């Protein structure tokens, strides 16, 4: 249960893209993100470290673990369609940089997030794995 809202915390892969949401920030964050090419591994690493990691620094080890497991489960499914996560939905009040929906390998983007989080959150993940998440 999320202590802030009192509701179950059920993360999805969309949580990882929140840091890149340029809706109403096209001229600030949008311009900033346009300097990176998510098809280039070194740029993906910079994006994750500069935008994703800070977003989760105040998360509890439990929330980090559940978010990490969500990503781990998606990556373990060879049929998972990562491309759909980048597609624009005009009905939603969020948007990613326009060229991101043409990413050559969206799975690689999430694989890099996984690799970086695994290193950065190692202590939190190990702590959570010693507990029963069902009791949270």
SEZA-528601 format. One record per residue (C-alpha): residue number from 1; residue in three letters; x, y, z. Coordinates in nm, 2 decimals. Example, Ala and Ser with C-alpha at 12.3 -4.5 7.8 and 13.67 -1.06 7.14 Angstrom:
BEGIN
ATOM;pos;code;u;v;w
ATOM;1;ALA;1.23;-0.45;0.78;
ATOM;2;SER;1.37;-0.11;0.71;
! end
This chain:
BEGIN
ATOM;pos;code;u;v;w
ATOM;1;UNK;0.00;0.00;0.00;
ATOM;2;UNK;0.13;0.34;-0.10;
ATOM;3;UNK;0.16;0.53;0.23;
ATOM;4;UNK;0.11;0.86;0.05;
ATOM;5;UNK;-0.22;0.77;-0.11;
ATOM;6;UNK;-0.34;0.46;0.09;
ATOM;7;UNK;-0.40;0.28;-0.24;
ATOM;8;UNK;-0.22;-0.03;-0.37;
ATOM;9;UNK;0.11;0.06;-0.55;
ATOM;10;UNK;0.10;-0.12;-0.88;
ATOM;11;UNK;0.37;0.02;-1.11;
ATOM;12;UNK;0.38;-0.01;-1.48;
ATOM;13;UNK;0.65;0.05;-1.74;
ATOM;14;UNK;0.49;0.39;-1.80;
ATOM;15;UNK;0.63;0.51;-1.47;
ATOM;16;UNK;0.98;0.50;-1.62;
ATOM;17;UNK;0.87;0.74;-1.90;
ATOM;18;UNK;0.72;1.00;-1.67;
ATOM;19;UNK;1.06;1.18;-1.64;
ATOM;20;UNK;1.05;1.23;-2.02;
ATOM;21;UNK;0.69;1.37;-2.04;
ATOM;22;UNK;0.72;1.70;-2.22;
ATOM;23;UNK;0.35;1.79;-2.22;
ATOM;24;UNK;0.33;2.17;-2.17;
ATOM;25;UNK;0.71;2.17;-2.15;
ATOM;26;UNK;0.80;2.13;-2.51;
ATOM;27;UNK;1.00;2.45;-2.51;
ATOM;28;UNK;1.20;2.36;-2.20;
ATOM;29;UNK;1.23;1.99;-2.13;
ATOM;30;UNK;1.14;1.90;-2.49;
ATOM;31;UNK;1.43;2.11;-2.62;
ATOM;32;UNK;1.66;1.97;-2.36;
ATOM;33;UNK;1.57;1.61;-2.45;
ATOM;34;UNK;1.61;1.68;-2.82;
ATOM;35;UNK;1.99;1.69;-2.75;
ATOM;36;UNK;1.98;1.31;-2.69;
ATOM;37;UNK;1.92;1.03;-2.93;
ATOM;38;UNK;1.76;0.73;-2.75;
ATOM;39;UNK;1.90;0.50;-3.03;
ATOM;40;UNK;2.25;0.57;-2.91;
ATOM;41;UNK;2.35;0.36;-2.60;
ATOM;42;UNK;2.56;0.64;-2.44;
ATOM;43;UNK;2.27;0.88;-2.48;
ATOM;44;UNK;2.03;0.63;-2.32;
ATOM;45;UNK;2.26;0.60;-2.03;
ATOM;46;UNK;2.28;0.98;-1.98;
ATOM;47;UNK;1.90;1.00;-2.01;
ATOM;48;UNK;1.84;0.74;-1.74;
ATOM;49;UNK;2.10;0.88;-1.50;
ATOM;50;UNK;2.00;1.24;-1.55;
ATOM;51;UNK;1.62;1.20;-1.56;
ATOM;52;UNK;1.50;0.86;-1.43;
ATOM;53;UNK;1.72;0.81;-1.12;
ATOM;54;UNK;1.66;1.15;-0.96;
ATOM;55;UNK;1.28;1.09;-1.00;
ATOM;56;UNK;1.30;0.79;-0.77;
ATOM;57;UNK;1.56;0.89;-0.51;
ATOM;58;UNK;1.30;0.94;-0.24;
ATOM;59;UNK;1.11;0.62;-0.31;
ATOM;60;UNK;1.12;0.36;-0.03;
ATOM;61;UNK;1.31;0.04;-0.09;
ATOM;62;UNK;0.97;-0.13;-0.13;
ATOM;63;UNK;0.85;0.09;-0.40;
ATOM;64;UNK;1.18;0.07;-0.58;
ATOM;65;UNK;1.17;-0.31;-0.56;
ATOM;66;UNK;0.81;-0.33;-0.70;
ATOM;67;UNK;0.90;-0.09;-0.98;
ATOM;68;UNK;1.22;-0.29;-1.05;
ATOM;69;UNK;1.03;-0.62;-1.06;
ATOM;70;UNK;0.77;-0.48;-1.30;
ATOM;71;UNK;1.06;-0.40;-1.54;
ATOM;72;UNK;1.23;-0.73;-1.47;
ATOM;73;UNK;0.90;-0.92;-1.56;
ATOM;74;UNK;0.85;-0.73;-1.88;
ATOM;75;UNK;1.21;-0.79;-1.99;
ATOM;76;UNK;1.18;-1.16;-1.92;
ATOM;77;UNK;0.89;-1.18;-2.16;
ATOM;78;UNK;1.05;-1.21;-2.51;
ATOM;79;UNK;0.71;-1.12;-2.67;
ATOM;80;UNK;0.66;-0.80;-2.47;
ATOM;81;UNK;0.58;-0.51;-2.70;
ATOM;82;UNK;0.79;-0.22;-2.57;
ATOM;83;UNK;0.71;-0.01;-2.88;
ATOM;84;UNK;0.35;0.04;-2.77;
ATOM;85;UNK;0.47;0.22;-2.46;
ATOM;86;UNK;0.62;0.50;-2.67;
ATOM;87;UNK;0.32;0.55;-2.90;
ATOM;88;UNK;0.14;0.88;-2.85;
ATOM;89;UNK;-0.22;0.88;-2.72;
ATOM;90;UNK;-0.39;1.20;-2.82;
ATOM;91;UNK;-0.65;1.14;-2.55;
ATOM;92;UNK;-0.39;1.16;-2.27;
ATOM;93;UNK;-0.24;1.47;-2.12;
ATOM;94;UNK;0.12;1.36;-2.16;
ATOM;95;UNK;0.36;1.32;-2.45;
ATOM;96;UNK;0.71;1.21;-2.52;
ATOM;97;UNK;0.95;1.37;-2.76;
ATOM;98;UNK;0.81;1.32;-3.10;
ATOM;99;UNK;1.09;1.11;-3.24;
ATOM;100;UNK;1.08;0.86;-2.95;
ATOM;101;UNK;0.79;0.67;-3.11;
ATOM;102;UNK;1.03;0.58;-3.39;
ATOM;103;UNK;1.30;0.44;-3.16;
ATOM;104;UNK;1.49;0.15;-3.33;
ATOM;105;UNK;1.50;-0.08;-3.03;
ATOM;106;UNK;1.26;0.02;-2.75;
ATOM;107;UNK;1.35;-0.29;-2.56;
ATOM;108;UNK;1.71;-0.17;-2.54;
ATOM;109;UNK;1.59;0.15;-2.38;
ATOM;110;UNK;1.43;-0.05;-2.10;
ATOM;111;UNK;1.73;-0.29;-2.08;
ATOM;112;UNK;1.95;0.01;-2.01;
ATOM;113;UNK;1.71;0.13;-1.74;
ATOM;114;UNK;1.72;-0.21;-1.58;
ATOM;115;UNK;2.10;-0.24;-1.59;
ATOM;116;UNK;2.14;0.11;-1.43;
ATOM;117;UNK;1.87;0.06;-1.17;
ATOM;118;UNK;2.01;-0.28;-1.08;
ATOM;119;UNK;2.34;-0.12;-0.99;
ATOM;120;UNK;2.21;0.19;-0.83;
ATOM;121;UNK;1.93;0.02;-0.63;
ATOM;122;UNK;2.13;-0.29;-0.54;
ATOM;123;UNK;2.10;-0.25;-0.16;
ATOM;124;UNK;1.73;-0.17;-0.18;
ATOM;125;UNK;1.66;-0.47;-0.40;
ATOM;126;UNK;1.85;-0.70;-0.17;
ATOM;127;UNK;1.67;-0.57;0.13;
ATOM;128;UNK;1.33;-0.61;-0.03;
ATOM;129;UNK;1.41;-0.96;-0.15;
ATOM;130;UNK;1.47;-1.07;0.21;
ATOM;131;UNK;1.12;-0.98;0.30;
ATOM;132;UNK;0.78;-1.10;0.19;
ATOM;133;UNK;0.63;-0.84;-0.05;
ATOM;134;UNK;0.29;-0.99;0.00;
ATOM;135;UNK;0.30;-0.87;0.36;
ATOM;136;UNK;0.36;-0.51;0.26;
! end
